[in-house]
Amino acid sequence: MSAFSFRERRRRAVNVVMLGLTGVAALVTLVPLLLIFLHLLREGLSSLNLAFFTRVPAPPGQTGGGIGNGILGTAQLVLLAGLLGLPIAIGAGIFLAEAGESRLGTLVRFVADVMNGIPSIVVGIFVWAWVVVAMGQFSLFSGAVALAVMLIPMVTRTTEEMVRLVPRELKEGGLALGFTRWRTTLGVVLPAARSGILTGVLVAMARIAGETAPLLFTAFGNPNWEWRLTQPVASLPHQIFQYAISPYSEWHRQAWAASLVLIGLVLAVNVAARFFIRSPYRSR
Amino acid sequence: MQPVPEQAGVLAGAPSPRRSRVRLWAGGNLADRAYAAVLLLFGLALPALFAFIFVEITSAAMPAIRAFGAGFLTSREWDPIANQYGALPFIYGTVVSSLLAMLLAVPLAIGLAIFLVELAPRWLAAPIAFGTELLAAIPSVIYGLWGIFVLVPWLREHIQQPLAASIGDAVGLFRGPAYGASILAGGVILAIMVVPFVSAVAREVLAAVPRDQREAALALGATRWEMTWQVALPYAVPGIIGGAILGLGRALGETMAITMVIGNRPDIPTSLFQPAYTMASVLANEFAEASGELQLGALMEIALLLFGITIIVNSFARLLVWRVARRAGKR
């Protein structure tokens, strides 16, 4: 056998082995995903019933009780965070799309990207020092501020991208028709980018709905229903955390069930955003 | 947390070299000037908020900075009763658990990216890519729950106990007892959480490698792997490094999941199987009960350190990714 054919065979073997390994890597990555879903369904599904969605938590040691107040609290927090954060985020996104090539635009974009990487616990502590200390207590409002701080950089960047995807001809058409710049943006460009922006907003809201760390020292948690802005409020992720680290097996059971609910909410929004709302100018 | 890179379009979002034709600031009527001013205000809100976060946390940390100086970074004593605070165990736990996570995650993420870009047919690549996106969308606290009840017991029984019993005495890293909740468990859960982010960037830069480069390599007789390893990967390396550092930034700041599995003991572990503590975890656990100006200040200083480290890491990663994107954009 010639040395050449040995080398040739070795190259082929390396080819097959290494490409096989990449397949193994893909498989290994997906195993935790499957395991997590499997366990969520197995441990959580049996605990889901109407009472679980409509009741407040039972005292430790008692069975029953639900996460109704956590679901409500998460909805309140996320909606209020959207109310506070989205105008700023969408405004900043339009700013970046319109003036993003300037030095200031580059700076703002860079800051937005870096803010996206600020640990969520640091955001929570910042809002504690800023809002909670000023108000004198934990509150729904401070929790929503913390989530809004997380929301703003995310939505800023997706808004910028979606506005940029609108063909320039559309904007130039508006200007050529004699529209002023603000009318062109609000009347022509934004409507064209609307579905894309909405997708970005939904995905970002789903993400902050799953956040726990920013709420630890702001919204704090509450065993009851709460509607007042100035009072501590429960949230789904925070309840899961408290249940998970508690010593009661009944609470562990409920933590799994609550996780199933949370992940159902988060994934439903993500999947909806992915499949049903698409920017018409998005190539991918 | 960051949005899923696929959706944020890590490369797509970088500044385009093309200048927009319509200048926002040049003249216009009164309404347009007002519009430009309002947009400017919104744009400035982000840097202002960023600066405010920095100032707020720094001023709250001042008591500890004044009391301990640089010794805060090197002292390993964390004693609320004696009012002595040193951050070394937390810095160590954060850095080591994150590096451990990168050690596990980066090869996996690159393998996954190569598989998706170079190998997998479309019908297989699409669901796998979707799966990794789902992985990135799972809330941190659910990783923690799964970590406590599934991952940690599994690691204890199938990894830690056998390793500690067989080679634990010879190799210090694997020395028992097998605690379960440990720096190893923290590294593993972080790795699982970070893989989708690193692989998303790796995929994007790999896919951006020009087609003629690949075809030239194949035409010269390279095998598919040689084409990938010798031609595509070197081209993509700066971007992949950027993605890996982006993942590192996430791992460093991750809070809930790692708090639930790392064991939360403020010591410097000598074995992978011992519990540790991270900066984010000590904040999550002790901040609510902090009493006294000094303890609060010490925790604030840890928050400031964590803030600073993640800002530096993220800035570096962004600059790298932007540079790669700009290069790709010029083509």
Interface residues (C-beta under 8 A of the other chain):
Chain A: R11 R12 V14 N15 M18 L19 L21 T22 G23 V24 A25 A26 V28 T29 L30 P32 L33 L35 I36 H39 L40 E43 P87 I88 G91 A92 I94 F95 L96 E98 A99 G100 E101 L104 G105 T106 L107 V108 R109 F110 V111 A112 D113 V114 M115 N116 G117 I118 P119 S120 I121 V122 V123 I125 F126 W128 A129 W130 V149 M150 I152 P153 M154 T156 R157 T158 E160 E161 R164 R168 K171 E172 L175 T180 R181 W182 T185 T199 G200 V203 A204 A206 R207 A209 G210 E211 T212 A213 L216 F217 P237 I240 F241 A244 I245 H252 A255 W256 S259 L262 I263 V266 L267 N270 A273
Chain B: M1 Q2 P3 V4 Q7 A8 G9 A12 G13 P15 S16 R19 S20 R21 V22 L24 W25 G28 N29 A31 D32 A34 Y35 A36 V38 L39 L40 L41 F42 G43 L44 A45 L46 P47 L49 F50 F52 I53 E56 I57 A60 P107 L108 A109 I110 G111 L112 I114 F115 L116 E118 L119 A120 I128 G131 T132 E133 L134 L135 A137 I138 P139 S140 V141 I142 Y143 G144 L145 W146 I148 F149 V150 I192 V195 P196 S199 T223 R224 W225 E226 W229 L246 G249 R250 L252 G253 E254 T255 M256 M260 A280 L283 A284 F287 A288 L299 M300 A303 L306 F307 T310 I311 V313 N314 S315 R318
